[in-house]
Amino acid sequence: MNAKLLGFFSGFPTHHFTDEIAEVLRENLPVRGRLVFISAWPEDHARNDEDSDGMHQMFAERGMGFASHFVIDRRTSPAEAAELVRAAGCVFLMGGDPVAQMALIRDLGLVSPLRESRAVILGVSAGAMNMGKQVAEIWDSKAFYEGLGLADITIKSHYTEGDWFVPLLKELSRAHPIVAMEDESAIFLDGDGKRALGRMWLLDGGENRGAYR
């Protein structure tokens, strides 16, 4: 991997980082110049502006405010989007519709810039799912599609045992293992290895194999 740090987040229903997650981010973001968000609701510009401001506030309240932050959506040209990613100290793939986000990334030609980036790359919910090699699409196709491949991992965010999609996820795990992450959990990958924080489970071969660590 080229990125300084990869961070996969399930979700933050309280809109605050946990203490453990904030500490890892603080260690890896000593200099905070440009933060670039990539939308998962590419057409909803007002929502993107509001959500990116709110997500930046999650950093700021932990003493990690950035000098500037931007959002990439359908208003952004391919040239501008590529420049934003290349100049970013941190890229954050937002939550929402994973298929729409991946289409935006491909349409703007951002697959290579993201794979080549040496920034901290984070994703929450849909964004975290799209960072992996394969993405489990449970709504329409009920199959896998190719993600960014920043790490050889397939995750499902917002996991709770007993939810409607659990049998489908288990069935899909016969083709690819899936890490099912509860909210307020994180997986961090860097050159030194992996850190898993919070509650998450490994689904493999149609079964829940227990806690993922």
C-alpha positions, -999 to +999 in steps of 0.1 A: +000+000+000+011+035-007-011+054+018+005+065+051-025+050+069-058+034+058-087+037+082-120+018+077-149+030+099-183+015+102-202+046+114-204+072+141-241+076+151-231+101+179-210+121+153-179+119+175-147+099+172-141+075+201-111+081+223-091+052+208-099+062+172-090+098+178-057+088+193-047+068+162-057+097+140-037+122+161-006+100+158-008+099+121-020+135+113+006+157+131+004+182+101-031+189+089-032+210+057-059+198+033-087+174+040-106+162+010-140+144+012-154+122-016-192+122-016-214+091-016-244+113-025-228+129-056-258+149-068-269+162-034-246+192-032-262+209-002-261+177+018-224+173+009-215+208+020-233+203+053-219+168+059-183+177+051-185+206+075-199+183+102-173+157+096-145+182+097-159+193+131-154+158+143-116+163+138-117+199+151-133+190+184-104+166+190-079+193+183-072+181+148-088+209+126-074+212+091-062+244+074-088+238+046-113+211+036-131+204+003-157+180-010-156+162-043-190+156-059-207+161-093-198+198-092-161+189-094-143+185-127-119+155-133-089+178-133-099+196-101-107+163-084-074+147-093-055+178-081-074+178-048-066+142-041-029+146-050-025+176-027-045+162+002-029+152+035-060+133+043-087+119+020-120+109+036-145+087+016-179+097+030-209+075+038-241+071+017-246+051-015-215+029-023-225+023-059-230+060-066-197+069-049-177+043-069-193+056-101-182+091-092-147+079-084-144+061-118-161+090-138-136+115-123-106+093-130-097+090-093-089+053-090-052+057-099-047+090-078-062+072-048-041+041-052-010+062-056-017+086-028+007+086+002-019+105+023-039+092+052-070+077+035-101+071+056-136+059+048-168+056+067-197+033+059-200+033+021-166+049+018-149+022+039-166-005+019-154+010-014-118+011-001-116-027-002-109-050-030-144-064-033-176-047-022-207-067-011-237-049-027-267-061-007-295-040-020-299-045-058-274-069-074-268-089-041-233-096-054-198-083-053-183-055-074-147-043-076-137-017-052-106+005-050-084-023-038-065-002-013-064-033+009-074-069+003-104-067+026-142-068+022-162-051+049-198-045+057-206-015+079-234-010+104-235-046+113-259-059+140-266-096+146-301-104+136-305-076+110-322-084+077-291-086+056-272-110+078-283-142+060-274-126+027-239-116+040-233-151+052-242-165+018-220-140+001-191-149+024-189-183+007-172-164-022-152-138-002-147-135+036-164-104+049-155-084+080-188-072+095-182-041+116-205-027+143-207+011+146-179+030+164-154+004+153-123+008+131-096-011+112-063+007+107-037-005+083-002+009+079+033-004+072+035-019+107+004-040+104-032-039+115-051-025+144-088-034+150-107-013+174-143-020+186-166-049+177-164-067+144-169-103+132-154-125+104-180-140+081-165-168+061-178-199+043-214-190+052-207-188+089-198-163+116-163-174+126-161-151+157-145-118+165-122-103+139-088-092+153 
